[in-house]
Amino acid sequence: MPTADIEITTRDQQYLITVKSLRSRNFSKNLPFLILSENLPDGQVYREFPDGHIELQEVSTTGSEYVAKAIRVQKSQEADQVRAAYGLL
């Protein structure tokens, strides 16, 4: 295996450890966790809540404020698919 492949794998693992740590920290403070996805249209994000549900949200700005509007709550199976896609299971 070329060295570059090993470095990418190690970097990916470090990234995932950091993401999981931030997610746990948010949940321990009863805060949601934002999941950005290149697979969603511009302005849409997933927001995972400490109780386990995930919402698809539209985020926009009004002046200097961010406004988030829930588009749809993901079904349990859909939420698990989102978590699996981003290594959060």
VOGU-3710 file (C-alpha; in Angstrom, 3 decimals, decimal comma):
1> mptadieitt> 0,000/0,000/0,000  1,509/3,386/-0,957  2,384/5,761/1,873  -0,124/8,397/0,653  -2,986/5,900/1,121  -1,927/5,213/4,703  -1,737/8,941/5,477  -5,222/9,539/4,069  -6,625/6,683/6,131  -4,949/8,003/9,275
11> rdqqylitvk> -6,196/11,534/8,555  -9,715/10,226/7,978  -9,612/8,338/11,263  -8,386/11,433/13,117  -11,129/13,507/11,487  -13,802/10,996/12,527  -12,492/10,906/16,107  -12,701/14,711/16,246  -16,212/14,770/14,772  -17,447/12,127/17,217
21> slrsrnfskn> -15,900/14,048/20,122  -17,632/17,287/19,086  -20,908/15,414/18,636  -20,642/13,872/22,121  -19,784/17,247/23,633  -22,844/18,859/22,024  -25,134/16,049/23,175  -23,757/16,215/26,733  -24,785/19,894/26,771  -28,208/18,990/25,307
31> lpflilsenl> -27,311/20,757/22,049  -27,954/19,513/18,503  -25,161/18,474/16,140  -24,971/19,915/12,636  -24,197/17,490/9,808  -23,163/19,190/6,575  -23,533/17,176/3,395  -22,398/17,812/-0,149  -25,290/15,561/-1,180  -27,888/18,119/-0,077
41> pdgqvyrefp> -28,905/21,212/-2,026  -27,250/24,500/-1,044  -28,709/25,870/2,165  -29,828/22,490/3,523  -28,275/20,598/6,435  -29,020/17,721/8,757  -29,369/18,553/12,437  -29,144/15,627/14,863  -30,644/16,102/18,317  -29,616/14,460/21,605
51> dghielqevs> -32,860/12,425/21,649  -31,718/10,731/18,419  -33,963/12,322/15,824  -32,535/14,053/12,764  -34,171/16,932/10,935  -33,500/18,076/7,416  -33,324/21,851/7,733  -33,041/24,858/5,474  -30,616/27,469/6,774  -30,605/31,075/5,606
61> ttgseyvaka> -29,429/34,424/6,849  -31,451/37,464/7,765  -28,975/40,290/8,209  -26,352/38,907/10,575  -28,614/36,185/12,006  -28,907/32,590/10,884  -32,412/31,227/10,538  -33,062/27,472/10,466  -36,376/26,047/9,298  -37,229/22,360/9,644
71> irvqksqead> -38,164/20,832/6,305  -38,729/17,284/7,486  -37,984/14,960/10,395  -36,135/11,899/9,156  -37,728/8,518/9,813  -35,705/6,268/12,117  -34,292/4,234/9,224  -33,385/7,400/7,288  -31,662/8,846/10,359  -29,616/5,652/10,717
81> qvraaygll> -28,643/5,892/7,027  -27,416/9,454/7,555  -25,395/8,375/10,607  -23,952/5,406/8,720  -22,999/7,577/5,741  -20,922/9,827/8,007  -19,487/7,146/10,303  -21,588/8,190/13,291  -23,039/4,792/14,224
//
